[in-house]
């Protein structure tokens, strides 16, 4: 069924390549099935010289990096989505095919391909080699996880495999770095144009459907004396524990509780350190600069505003460290398995699970990740509920309010304190809102058949320090970038609004400033939630991005002389009743205060209809629930 | 012919029980399944006919996939190809989804999907002769 596609692919691939200018960099694409260690290799080759972007016109994420070779030349590496085949059925596969055949706009056609396969599961992974090799690009077939293969008694004759495939073969371990020099050698060779194509010994299947490709892969494997390794013993042993009918769910809960407890406890020293650093540098700037409008802008606007957000970096990094460990070790797939039955009850399918998990980091990439969901209705439902998941932008205000209003006491013995339990409760609240909304959507406007759940369980692996550090580095870049752009701009605008109009040449009292006027104007609306006009200013500024509210508080209360986070906590204790504090948490759990999310939903759904519905729905839910929370606390329901 | 009618009825019922959660799309697969005459349905215990009926640790050979084409392709890419041996492993608490060992990897499926993956009947079954 795909013969015409592969033919057109070949036609494009074999067309004479026009002479290109000598300055054009050498482009190498990395492709491989999911769980083949593609990202590990990409990280190994590029290190920190990488960036994440989208392929133009589509929302499939592309990572581009540069690899320095020992001849001092650089190669541009393009990381393609993980695919099992090149049948242009899902968007990922379409993008992969378009890039490889040079039909993707603004992405240069790769000069060479690194095809990475899991050597411990070669029979199945070689299936992808058939469509890739028939593109006739210089290709290095990389057999990853060489260490696993040999330790579990598997074998392969790489020389014979190379002649079977008509392509060089490298047996490597991307996580340990063994054999990676062969990959560099290949790239040096292709960039110098010395690599020649040899026809494969075993002809590639003409009709590239799955059974034929699998049969071909079997023959290639036999030809190369491939001996599959014994099953991963440790994975079986660990699964006996993690998927145990009783201990499995208990461990699941313990892991989640442990993560939250550590985020609160473990990040504290780091956070305190960062806080005093911000404070000291603020004081220092204040002392060297002459008194005046510029010093006030820099210290009160920029330093207090942005600084009050930056102090939350350690906690966010710690969260991503844990997510990284869970994902890289393979536990996340088991967690998805344990959670699936609950998800199914709410009409969600398994494929929604991964985007929803990544929405814990940020809803924007999560909404992009829904592209893998084939069912349009399921995809829309997932997009609409994703912003309910507790993204990291909510953490600064959560941390601030919880630290200010909830006394740390043991909650579940020594394992879980009240503060961590409160944070866990907020995560649960967001999740609950998401699944209830999903249920509503799936039983009304987005009703559809259930689509099947298929999830590969990767073997358990030890996460590498390298990949964990890279993840945290990536995350801090994103976080600091936001702090330096959106939040900085908001802080400056707010500072201006809080200092105008001038009264007798002097900045007014904040209550009489433009910011104060706006706050007073919205006060009647938010009064039922227990918020005063200062909180109102924060709420309005947080429509740009959720973290901005903390920056706003930093600026407002900074003008009143309290700047650091402990001071902020004190200021909020004066500003909010316990009911108002609880209402603020609930409001932030539900409201859709994020420009980037609104923009990405508009792009993904192709219009303003769904983002408008979503924004209205989430705001109404947030408002009503916050009011209920405020009233409930005030009337002593929780005492 | 009476026998086949009986055969169809009993399969209908068992499928109905398996797929209580599932709604509209089932009619198709039920109809397709009803022509699957390989099973020794009269003599209990019956040989497992679908992947969902296999017990943990038992092995079965896939015969065909009664699912829409795009689902079938994805399943085949994950290793569920006709002729391949599948062994059910652990499941999530509550019995589903279950992990299946197939073609060198482990893949989790819900029962509703597993019940549409038809197994090849073990040899020496009375209905075997009818198969072309």
Contacts between the chains, C-beta under 8 A, distances in Angstrom:
chain1	res1	chain2	res2	distance
A	84	B	74	7.8
A	84	B	77	3.8
A	84	B	78	7.5
A	85	B	73	7.9
A	85	B	77	5.9
A	87	B	73	7.1
A	89	B	70	6.3
A	89	B	73	7.3
A	120	B	104	7.5
A	121	B	103	8.0
A	121	B	104	4.3
A	121	B	105	5.5
A	123	B	103	6.3
A	123	B	104	5.7
A	124	B	78	8.0
A	124	B	79	5.4
A	124	B	103	5.0
A	124	B	104	5.7
A	124	B	105	6.3
A	127	B	77	7.2
A	210	B	73	6.1
A	210	B	76	4.0
A	210	B	77	5.7
A	210	B	81	6.8
A	211	B	76	6.8
A	211	B	81	5.7
A	211	B	82	7.3
A	214	B	76	7.6
A	214	B	81	5.7
A	228	B	104	6.0
A	231	B	101	7.6
A	235	B	106	7.9
A	239	B	89	7.4
A	239	B	90	5.5
A	239	B	99	7.5
A	240	B	90	7.2
A	243	B	90	4.3
A	243	B	91	7.3
A	243	B	92	6.8
A	243	B	99	7.4
A	245	B	93	4.8
A	246	B	93	7.7
A	248	B	92	7.6
A	248	B	93	5.8
A	249	B	93	5.4
A	333	B	108	7.9
A	337	B	92	4.8
A	337	B	97	5.9
A	337	B	99	7.3
A	337	B	108	5.1
A	338	B	92	5.1
A	338	B	93	6.6
A	340	B	92	6.2
A	340	B	96	7.8
A	340	B	97	5.2
A	340	B	108	7.7
A	340	B	110	7.1
A	341	B	92	6.2
A	341	B	93	7.9
A	341	B	94	5.2
A	341	B	96	6.6
A	341	B	97	7.7
A	344	B	21	7.5
A	344	B	110	7.1
A	350	B	97	7.5
A	350	B	110	7.5
A	374	B	70	6.7
A	449	B	23	6.7
A	449	B	24	6.0
A	449	B	25	4.9
A	450	B	21	7.7
A	450	B	22	6.5
A	450	B	23	7.8
A	450	B	112	7.0
A	451	B	71	7.7
A	452	B	67	7.1
A	452	B	71	5.6
A	452	B	109	7.1
A	452	B	110	6.5
A	452	B	112	7.0
A	452	B	113	4.2
A	453	B	97	5.8
A	453	B	108	7.1
A	453	B	109	6.7
A	453	B	110	4.8
A	453	B	113	6.9
A	454	B	74	6.2
A	454	B	75	6.6
A	454	B	78	6.0
A	454	B	107	6.1
A	454	B	108	7.3
A	454	B	109	6.0
A	454	B	113	7.1
A	455	B	97	7.4
A	455	B	107	6.9
A	455	B	108	4.6
A	456	B	78	6.3
A	456	B	105	6.0
A	456	B	106	7.1
A	456	B	107	5.2
A	456	B	108	7.9
A	457	B	99	5.6
A	457	B	105	7.7
A	457	B	106	4.1
A	457	B	107	6.8
A	457	B	108	6.0
